[in-house]
């Protein structure tokens, strides 16, 4: 016999799941991956620890789901930033500045997304995030090469290198609070692209 949840029970489960994810996001933003234990999430959400396990097999699966939710918002934000009027180089710089600016607003969360040691399911979501970010940049680099405003180059390789460099540069500001290095990212991006105005800050 297959047990089917009634609509009321399902709605209650959905509400509880959302509360667990909200609690996990708060903890991740405050304490990072290390501080986002199942017991801590349960306490923050106001539910029993067993209730958290009913929704997620373990911490890695819970945070992986959280990564999917957060990353989808971040990708949407940089996607919108890449559609500004202007030339290709300006659009890529807008992506970089948007990414960095949003990261600095929630540094502990951004550090967890980018660099904190995590379990394999979460690392897999981190790679998805990087690829999505890379694909946005690569699309504009490819368009710039096609239009003759950027020198010939492998768009995917350039984009992957940019994303990796940006992630590395951001670790300092996210952990120290000193954002001075971020101001150089725009110039670095222009130089990496080979844009005509790469000499200007």
Secondary structure, DSSP 8 states (H G I E B T S, - for coil): ------HHHHHHHHHHHHHHHHHHHHHHHHHTGGG--HHHHHHHHTS-HHHHHHH-SSHHHHHHHHHHHHHHHHHHHHHHHTTSSS-HHHHHHHHHHHHHHHHHHTHHHHHHHHTS---HHHHHHHHHHHHHHHHHHHHHHHHHHHHTSS-S--HHHHHHHHHHHHHHHHHHHHHH---GGGGGHHHHHHHHHT-TTTT--
